[in-house]
Amino acid sequence: MTQLDELEFDNVQIDQHGPIAVLTINRPRALNALNADTLSEIAQAVNMIIEDAEVGALIITGSGEKAFVAGADISEFGDLEGVYDGRELALAGQDVMHQISSLPIPVIAAINGYALGGGLELALACDVRVASTGARLGLPETGLGLIPGFGGTQRLPRLIGTGRALDLILTARQVRADEALGMGLVNYVADNALTKAREVAEAMLKNAPIAVSLVKEAVRRGMDTTLEGGLEIEADLFGMTVATKDFREGVDAFLNKRPAEFQGE
Ligand code: CAA
């Protein structure tokens, strides 16, 4: 089978170290902006990563010192001619973000610089966000006569609340990493976002993979329903964890005061 890090793409790169795959958006000359080819390569790369049973966590980052991703590629906007072109672009970006947010393994954004527009929307599709001290985050679309189209109007208010989200989107301002941390937009700030993201991934990888995956499902499905409906989802998925070997292992390890060894079964 082809090793993940042997796959060749023009605009993304995959590196794999044990159970952690790192997907790097690699167009530094355009600050890693998401053109159509890059979006399509991200989708292909994510499909390949998820088929590799060895991968238990994914980190998404940007190449170079300056940018995570500076948004959708504005140089391609000249080709957009009307309502349907715009809608198609938004749906294409939303599909990729949805693919990422639905992955059964933890996905961490290592925000190593500018995360603007579609770049912040990519980070919002991840489970956890780590920003480098110098990162800048924002949704500048209204300044271009657009609205965020890769999920920003929906995921941002769900993450940080309607008032804060509207402030960020309507002012189109960039926030620094420390402010982003204060408003819950990122989970961690570190000198080196990728190093910290690896630490976070390692911590997640110590836990039972099926439980980790079902937590993601419970949270994701629960966000789209009532509290009552969400609690039912939680009870069902809790029931599924009780049927796993890893649950037996976790309890036995605790009772025998030893570290658990989970098999993902
Ligand atoms: N699309 C295409 N090219 C981009 C880009 C983008 N989003 N962002 C930066 N670039 C290119 C620049 O055109 C420039 O290319 P050249 O060297 O060929 O001129 C190169 O990257 C370096 O950028 P700058 O010279 O502008 O660097 P800077 O340090 O002066 O500024 C910046 C950095 C503040 C991030 C600035 O580049 C910027 O404002 N970029 C655009 C950010 C933006 O508006 N993003 C939202 C896009 S719309 C969107 O994402 C819609 C959606 O919801 C899906």
Residues whose N, C-alpha, C, O or C-beta is under 5 A from the ligand:
A	BS01	CAA	R29 A30 L31 A33 A70 G71 A72 D73 I74 S75 Y114 L116 G117 G118 P140 E141 I147 P148 G149 F150
